[in-house]
Amino acid sequence: MFDLSAVQSAISEFGMDGWLLYDFRGSNVLATRVADIPADAIGSRRWFYFIPRTGEPKKLVHRIEAGHLDHLPGEKHVYLAWQQLNEKLRSILQCTQNVAMEYSPMAGNPYVSRVDAGTVELIRSFGIDVVSSGNLIQYFEARWTDEQWQSHLEADKLNQQAFDLAWKMIADRVRAGKTIRETEIQSMVMDFYHANNMTTYHPPIVGAGPNSGDPHYAPTPGQDREIKDGDFVLLDMWVKFDRPGAVYTDLTKVGFVGESVPESYSKIFDIVAAARDAGIKITQDAFANRQKLFGWQVDQATREVIDQAGYGDYFIHRTGHNIGQETHGNGAHMDNLETQEDRLVMKRTAFSIEPGIYLDEFGVRSEINIYVDEHSKVHVTGGVQTEVLPILAAF
């Protein structure tokens, strides 16, 4: 439910004059969520909702959809012609020096960039500076409730059980001299999820041998690989409960089909694990010392470890992503590669740390999840893998 006092408090905290929410036919899902507009109630005309730092909000809606924002507090203004829209919008924003919108300077963060360039130009034509609402968005979109934190812990426990089932299935088949394919593991895991009332937007990654070197490998029947004795295997599995408000767990672990792990695999894993741990440490240190932490800093801390080991060219994605009701949520990502993530790492938000090194023969990724609670305690979930799992020795 929309909480005006909470929104205005956040606007003040981030030093803005106001927040201008805008949408046209569902083009700005972030604004519709903040404005508490159901997904099946998307209108066909432009609307604006201006929330000043203090005082009464103002609505601007089309005459055809004059009641579109009636559930929100504030004075309503109605337009018909485009000229009226411009005039009324100028009037609503008078005496305002800057407004936050779902905009990212120089398209630096596509997760935030939902307002089209022309609308930004229109607001600027009134002599008003448009600033990014990135931190405001994640304050209301990405922070977890206590119930969501508990749902993550429950999902995490089951997801780790799914990993054990996958490793055991590989071990049992190989010991029996039978074959097992990547898609069979994938199907078993999906059956386990469904049996536990869980859901996911896409089946997990099961990559053996060279397929583990593709960060977004997706096995398909008939084109997947048989998993054999002596293979390196990567599993990346994400899932949440199939109920409203549930949030994801997203983990990656690696194993070797054998009794002991060759040094060539352990060497690369140790570098990746050290990078992962550097990401954990910078997060823990920042919150312990009450220092601001930005997403790009976490990425940089992990990336430097891999760079210094000489494998920087083989770490080809960001360190991590926000986690929420979507696997890749709308809060700060751990990224200084694909974007420079200048949003804060906030309390009550969760994200992955998952550095990787991807070679032609095999690829290693180690992924855990972090949740920072309201007391600045940094929780690490998913089980921190300390070595490549020797599958035949462990199961």
N, C-alpha and C positions, 0 to 999 in steps of 0.2 A: 504494500500500500504506500502511496506517495506521502512522504513526510516533509512538509515545507520547511519546518524549523531545522531539520537535519541537513537538507540541501543548502539552505542559506548559511548555516554554520560552516559547511564545507567550502562554499564559495568564498566566504570570509577568510577561512584558514589558508586557502591557496592564493589569496590576494587579488581576486578578480572583482569587477564591478557587478557582473551578473553572468548568467548562463542562458544562452539562447538555444532552445531545442527546436529543431526543424525536421520535418519529414515530408516526403512526397511519394505516395504509393509504396510505402515500405522500404524506401531507399536507405533509411537510417534506422536500422533495427535497434541501435543503442539508445537513440532518443525515445523510441516508442516504449522501450522497456523502462526507462527512467520515468516516463510519463504514465506508466502503468496502463498502457493500451494493449488489450489482448491481441494476439497474433491474427485472430479471425475478424478483427475490427478495423483493419487497415482501410483508410479512406482513399478517395480518388483525387482529392484536391490538396494543395499545399496548406500546411498549418505551421504556426510559430507559437512558442510558449516561452515568454521571457520571465526569468526568475531573477529579480534584483538581489543584491547582497542584503538589503533591508527593504521592507515595505511590501506592497501587494504585487503579486505577479500579474502579467497581462497576457491574454490569449488573442490570437489572430486567426480566424477561421473563415472559410468560404461560406457564402450564404446557403449553398446546397447542403453543406454539412455543418450547419451552425451549432449543432449540439455535440460535435465531435470531442470537445475537451470539457464538457460540462461536469465531469467527475473531478476536475482539478479546481483548486481555489484560484481566485483572481478575477479581474475585470475582463469582460469579453468584448472584443472588437470584431466586426464582421466586414468582409470585403466582397466585392463582386468582380469588378474589372481589375486588370493587372495594375493600372495606374493607382487605384485605391489601395491595393496591397502595398505598393511602394510608399505611398504617402502615410498610410497608417503605421507601417513598420518604422518609418523614420520618426514619427511622432512617439511611438512606444519607446524607442531607444534614445530619445533626446536626453541630454545631460549625462549620457553614459560615455565613458572614455574607452572602455574595452569590454568585450564579451567573450566568453568561452563558447566554442562550438566544436563539433566533431570534425576537427581539422588538424592536420599535422604539417608543420612548416617543411617545405621542399619535399612533400610526400614521404617524409622520413619514416612514418609508421603507418602502413596501410590498414592496420587493425583499427586505428582511430579515424582515419580519413574517410568519412561517410558523407560529408557535405560537399556538394559540387562546387567547382571553382567559380561559376557564375554567381551563385548565392553569396559566396565569400566576397566577391567583388562588389555586389550590391550593398552589403553591410559596410564595407570599407568606403563606399561612395558617400556614406553619411558622415564620414570623418571619424569612424569608430574602428579601433584596432581589434582584429579577431585573433584570439589566442587559443591554444589547444586545450580541450577539455579532457585530455588523456587521464590525468590523475583523478579528476572528478568522476569520470566514467568508471574507473576501476574501484573507486571508493564505494559506489553504489551497485556496481555490476559484479565485481570480483570477490568481495569480502564474504567469507563464509559465516553462517550462523553456527551455534554450538551443535545443532542437529546435523548440519552438513558435515562438520568435522567428525562426528560420530559415525555418519554414514560412510565417510572415507575410510575410517579405521576398520569398519566391518568389511567393506569391499576389499581393502588391502589384504586382510587376513585370508579371504577366499581366493584372491588373485594369487597369493603366494602358494596356496594349496594347488591351484591350477598348474603352476610351474612344476611342482613336485610330481603331479600326475603326468605331465608331459615328459619329464626326464625318465620317470619309471617306465612309461610306455615304450620309450626308445630303448632303454636297457633290456626290458623283457623281450622285445622283438629281436634285438641283435643277439642276445644270449641264446635264443631259441633257433637261431639261424634263419629267421624269417626276414622279409623286407618290410620297411615302413617308409611312407612318403611324407613329405612336408604337409600336404593337405590333410592327411589322416590325423596328424597332431592338431592341426587347425580345427578340424571338425570335432575332435574329442573335447577340446577346450570350449568351443562354442556350446556343445551339449552340456558341459559342466556349468557354464554360465546360465543357460536357460533353466537348468534344474534348480538353480539357486535364485531364480527371479531377478537375474541381472541382464543388462543390455549393453550393447556397444554399437557404434556407428559403422564399424568395419571389423572383419575377422582379424585375429592377431598376425603378426609377422613371424613366420617360421622359416629361417634361412640356414641352409647347410652348405658348407664349403664356400665356393665363390659367391653364392647367393647372399651370404652374410655380409659381404662387402658392399652391398647395395642398400643404403639407408632406408629406402622406401620400397624394398622388394615385397611383392605380393604374390605368393604362390597360387597357381591356378591348376585345376585338374588337367592332367594330360601334359602339362608343361612344367610341373614341379619336379623336384629332385628326390631321389631315393636317399635316405639317411643310412649310412653304413658305418661299420667299425672303422675308427680312425678319422672320422669327420669332425670338424668344428661346427657347432650349432649355435645360432643366435635366436632368442625368443624375445619378442617385444609385444606385451599384452596390456591392453587398456580396457577398463570396464567400470560400470556403476550399477547401482540397483535400479530396477525398472519402476521407479516411483517419483512423484513430483519433487523437485528440489534436490535430488540426489546428485552427488559429485563423483568425479572419476578418480580412480587410481591408475597410474600409467608407469609400467616397469619394464626394464630390459635386463636380461641375464644371459650369460653365455656358458656353454659346456663343451666338453670334448668326449667323444664316444670312445672310451678306453679306460684302463685302470689308472694311468698316470698321464699327465699333460706335458707334451713336448715343450721345450724351452722357448721355441719360436712363438708359440701362442702366449705363454706366460709373460714373456718380455713385453709384448704389446699391451696385454691386459694391465700389467703393473703401471705402465705410463698412463693409460686411460683412467685407472683407479686413482692414481695420484692427482690427476686433473680434476676428477669428480670431487675428491676430498678437499681440494683447494677451493672449489666452489662452495662446499659446505662450510668450510672454515671462515671464509670472508663474510658469509651471511651470519654465522654465529658471532663473530667478533663485532660486526657492525651493530647488531642489536644488543649485545652485552654492553657495549660502550655508548649506546644511545646515539649512534651516528647515522646520518642519512645514507641509504644505499640505493643505487640505481641499477636497473637491469643490466646495463652495459658493463658495469663493474664486475658482476658475477661472471659474465661471459669472458671478460678479459683475464680474470684470475685463472680460469680453467685453461683458456687458450694458451696462455704463456707457458704452462707446464708442457703442453704438447709441442709448442713451437721450440722450446729449449731442448726438447728431446730429439728434434730434427724431423718431426712428422707433421708440421703445421700444414703442409699442402694436402694432407690426407684427412684433415678434420674439416669437413665440407658443409657443416650446418651450424646453426646457433647452438649454444650450450643447453638451453631449455626453454620451456613455454609455460605460460600461466595455465592453471588447471581449475576447472569449475564444472558447471553443468555440461559444458562441452569439453572434450579432451584438450583442445587448444582454446583456452578461455580468453576473456577480454581484459585481463589485467596485464601487468608488466611481464614481458618475456625476458629471458636471460640472453641478450643478443647484442653483440658489437661487431657482427659480421654482415648479416643480411640487412640489418637496420642498426642505427645507434639508439638503443632503447633508453630514452631519457626519463621514463617514468619511474617513480619511487617503488621500491619493494615495500609494500604496506603490511601492517599487522592484519591478521585474519585473512591473509591470502595464501595461496598455495601455488607451487610451481615445480617443474621437473629440473633436475640437473642430469644431463645425459651426454657427456662428451664421447667422441668416438674416433677411431682411426680405421680407415677403409682402404685395404690393399686389394690387389687383384685376386689373391689366393683366398683371403678371408677378411672379415671385418669384425672389430670389437667395439661394442658400446656397453656402457654400464649406466643404468638409469635408476635413480631413486627420486622420491618426492619429498618436498619440504613444505611444512606449514608453519607460519609464524603466528602464534596466538596473540590474544589481546594484551598479554603481559610481557610480550617481546621474547617469549621462549621459542626457540627454534626446534621444531620436531622433525626428525628424519624418519620417513616411513618406507616400507618396501623391502627392508633387509639389505644392509650394505654388503655386497658381494666382495670378498677379500681375495678370491682366486678363481681361476677358471675351474668350473666344476668337472671333476673326473667322473663322468656319468656311470660307468660300469663299476666303479669303486663305491659310489655313493648310494646306488640303488640296486 
